[in-house]
Amino acid sequence: MAKKIAANTHKRLAEQIRDFHPDVIAYQITTYDWGSPRQQQAAYEKLARTARDAGADLVLVTAPPFTIDDFYRQHEDAIESAPRAAARAAAKGGDHVRLLDASALWGTDASAAKAQRSKDGIHSCQQGSAAFAQWFTKRLGSAYGFTPAPPEKWADGSWTGNERYAKLGCE
């Protein structure tokens, strides 16, 4: 069933990308990028082709560290193989695909303060979201020749007080 849903999703996504005409598409590896390493790589390569066909580059970004709980335990191998599959897809994608390793920002230990996870060890707190936005736009700016807006312009907005963060136990 999931394969059938994904096929329709990708078709709609490809159409929307063509209509939007982006220069860059960013995709952060998720906790749901399951499948064998070969399936993962094929999916990232398909996304890279979709981006290229629309005239855009693809930037793949590794996921932050998170706690492997009972739900994720059965998918742990796929979660661990996804960054390597993305790296292989980026290597095959030439100049139009790149991989950014977010462990430079968050590290690899979900329980470390550097990871900026909520109390559940999975979700990002607003500080983690802001830190990622700054880290990511700085790298995009370097790669594509623009200067990102300084955090003072956006990091203190009303979004930081959103109740979704309170539910996650963020401070």
WORAGI-V547550 format. One record per pair of residues at least 12 apart in sequence whose ideal C-beta (glycine too) atoms are under 10 Angstrom apart, sorted by the first residue. I is the first residue (numbers start at 1). J is the second residue. If there is no record, write none. Layout:
I,J ; I,J
This chain:
2,32 ; 2,34 ; 2,35 ; 3,35 ; 3,39 ; 6,43 ; 10,43 ; 10,46 ; 10,47 ; 10,50 ; 11,50 ; 13,25 ; 13,47 ; 13,50 ; 14,46 ; 14,47 ; 14,49 ; 14,50 ; 14,51 ; 14,53 ; 14,54 ; 15,50 ; 15,54 ; 16,54 ; 17,47 ; 17,50 ; 17,51 ; 17,53 ; 17,54 ; 17,55 ; 17,56 ; 18,50 ; 18,53 ; 18,54 ; 18,55 ; 18,56 ; 19,54 ; 20,54 ; 20,56 ; 21,54 ; 21,55 ; 21,56 ; 22,51 ; 22,54 ; 22,55 ; 22,56 ; 22,57 ; 22,58 ; 23,51 ; 23,54 ; 23,55 ; 23,56 ; 23,57 ; 23,144 ; 24,51 ; 24,56 ; 24,57 ; 24,58 ; 24,59 ; 24,96 ; 24,98 ; 24,140 ; 24,143 ; 24,144 ; 25,47 ; 25,48 ; 25,50 ; 25,51 ; 25,52 ; 25,54 ; 25,56 ; 25,57 ; 25,58 ; 25,59 ; 25,60 ; 25,97 ; 26,51 ; 26,57 ; 26,58 ; 26,59 ; 26,60 ; 26,61 ; 26,100 ; 26,136 ; 26,140 ; 27,43 ; 27,44 ; 27,47 ; 27,48 ; 27,51 ; 27,58 ; 27,59 ; 27,60 ; 27,61 ; 27,86 ; 28,59 ; 28,60 ; 28,61 ; 28,62 ; 28,63 ; 28,64 ; 28,86 ; 28,100 ; 28,102 ; 28,132 ; 28,136 ; 29,44 ; 29,60 ; 29,61 ; 29,62 ; 29,63 ; 29,64 ; 29,79 ; 29,82 ; 29,83 ; 29,85 ; 29,86 ; 29,99 ; 29,102 ; 30,63 ; 30,79 ; 30,82 ; 31,63 ; 31,64 ; 31,66 ; 31,68 ; 31,71 ; 31,72 ; 31,75 ; 31,78 ; 31,79 ; 31,82 ; 31,122 ; 32,72 ; 32,75 ; 32,78 ; 32,79 ; 32,82 ; 33,63 ; 33,75 ; 33,78 ; 33,79 ; 33,81 ; 33,82 ; 33,83 ; 33,85 ; 33,86 ; 34,72 ; 34,74 ; 34,75 ; 34,77 ; 34,78 ; 34,79 ; 34,81 ; 34,82 ; 35,75 ; 35,78 ; 35,81 ; 35,82 ; 35,85 ; 36,77 ; 36,78 ; 36,81 ; 36,85 ; 37,77 ; 37,78 ; 37,80 ; 37,81 ; 37,82 ; 37,84 ; 37,85 ; 37,88 ; 38,81 ; 38,85 ; 38,88 ; 39,78 ; 39,81 ; 39,85 ; 40,78 ; 40,81 ; 40,82 ; 40,83 ; 40,84 ; 40,85 ; 40,86 ; 40,88 ; 40,89 ; 41,81 ; 41,82 ; 41,84 ; 41,85 ; 41,86 ; 41,87 ; 41,88 ; 41,89 ; 41,90 ; 41,92 ; 42,85 ; 42,89 ; 43,82 ; 43,85 ; 43,86 ; 43,89 ; 44,58 ; 44,60 ; 44,82 ; 44,85 ; 44,86 ; 44,87 ; 44,88 ; 44,89 ; 44,90 ; 44,92 ; 44,93 ; 44,97 ; 44,99 ; 45,58 ; 45,85 ; 45,86 ; 45,88 ; 45,89 ; 45,90 ; 45,92 ; 45,93 ; 45,97 ; 46,89 ; 47,60 ; 47,86 ; 47,89 ; 47,93 ; 47,97 ; 48,60 ; 48,86 ; 48,89 ; 48,90 ; 48,92 ; 48,93 ; 48,94 ; 48,96 ; 48,97 ; 49,93 ; 49,96 ; 49,97 ; 51,93 ; 51,96 ; 51,97 ; 52,93 ; 52,94 ; 52,96 ; 52,97 ; 55,96 ; 56,96 ; 57,93 ; 57,95 ; 57,96 ; 57,97 ; 57,98 ; 57,143 ; 57,144 ; 58,86 ; 58,89 ; 58,90 ; 58,93 ; 58,96 ; 58,97 ; 58,98 ; 58,99 ; 59,90 ; 59,96 ; 59,97 ; 59,98 ; 59,99 ; 59,100 ; 59,136 ; 59,139 ; 59,140 ; 59,143 ; 59,144 ; 60,82 ; 60,83 ; 60,85 ; 60,86 ; 60,87 ; 60,89 ; 60,90 ; 60,93 ; 60,97 ; 60,98 ; 60,99 ; 60,100 ; 60,101 ; 61,83 ; 61,86 ; 61,98 ; 61,99 ; 61,100 ; 61,101 ; 61,102 ; 61,105 ; 61,132 ; 61,135 ; 61,136 ; 61,139 ; 62,82 ; 62,83 ; 62,86 ; 62,87 ; 62,99 ; 62,100 ; 62,101 ; 62,102 ; 62,103 ; 62,104 ; 62,105 ; 62,106 ; 62,108 ; 63,79 ; 63,82 ; 63,83 ; 63,86 ; 63,102 ; 63,103 ; 63,106 ; 64,102 ; 64,103 ; 64,105 ; 64,106 ; 64,107 ; 64,108 ; 64,110 ; 64,115 ; 64,116 ; 64,117 ; 64,122 ; 64,123 ; 64,124 ; 64,128 ; 64,131 ; 64,132 ; 65,102 ; 65,103 ; 65,106 ; 65,107 ; 65,108 ; 65,109 ; 65,110 ; 65,111 ; 65,112 ; 65,114 ; 65,115 ; 65,116 ; 65,117 ; 65,121 ; 65,122 ; 66,79 ; 66,106 ; 66,110 ; 66,111 ; 66,115 ; 66,117 ; 66,118 ; 66,120 ; 66,121 ; 66,122 ; 66,123 ; 66,124 ; 67,110 ; 67,111 ; 67,115 ; 67,117 ; 67,118 ; 67,120 ; 67,121 ; 67,122 ; 68,80 ; 68,110 ; 68,121 ; 68,122 ; 69,120 ; 69,121 ; 69,122 ; 71,122 ; 72,122 ; 83,99 ; 83,101 ; 83,102 ; 83,103 ; 86,99 ; 86,100 ; 86,101 ; 87,99 ; 87,101 ; 98,139 ; 98,140 ; 98,143 ; 100,135 ; 100,136 ; 100,139 ; 100,140 ; 100,143 ; 102,132 ; 102,135 ; 102,136 ; 102,139 ; 103,115 ; 104,135 ; 104,139 ; 105,128 ; 105,131 ; 105,132 ; 105,134 ; 105,135 ; 105,136 ; 105,139 ; 106,124 ; 106,128 ; 106,131 ; 106,132 ; 106,135 ; 110,122 ; 114,128 ; 114,131 ; 115,128 ; 116,128 ; 116,129 ; 116,130 ; 116,131 ; 116,132 ; 116,170 ; 117,168 ; 117,170 ; 118,164 ; 118,165 ; 118,167 ; 118,168 ; 118,169 ; 118,170 ; 118,171 ; 119,168 ; 119,169 ; 119,170 ; 119,171 ; 120,167 ; 120,168 ; 120,169 ; 122,168 ; 123,164 ; 123,165 ; 123,167 ; 123,168 ; 123,169 ; 123,170 ; 124,165 ; 124,168 ; 124,170 ; 125,160 ; 125,165 ; 125,168 ; 125,169 ; 125,170 ; 125,171 ; 126,155 ; 126,157 ; 126,159 ; 126,160 ; 126,161 ; 126,162 ; 126,164 ; 126,165 ; 126,168 ; 126,170 ; 126,171 ; 127,155 ; 127,160 ; 127,165 ; 127,170 ; 127,171 ; 128,170 ; 129,155 ; 129,159 ; 129,160 ; 129,165 ; 129,170 ; 130,151 ; 130,154 ; 130,155 ; 130,156 ; 130,157 ; 130,159 ; 130,160 ; 131,151 ; 131,155 ; 133,148 ; 133,149 ; 133,151 ; 133,154 ; 133,155 ; 134,148 ; 134,149 ; 134,150 ; 134,151 ; 134,154 ; 134,155 ; 136,148 ; 137,149 ; 137,151 ; 137,154
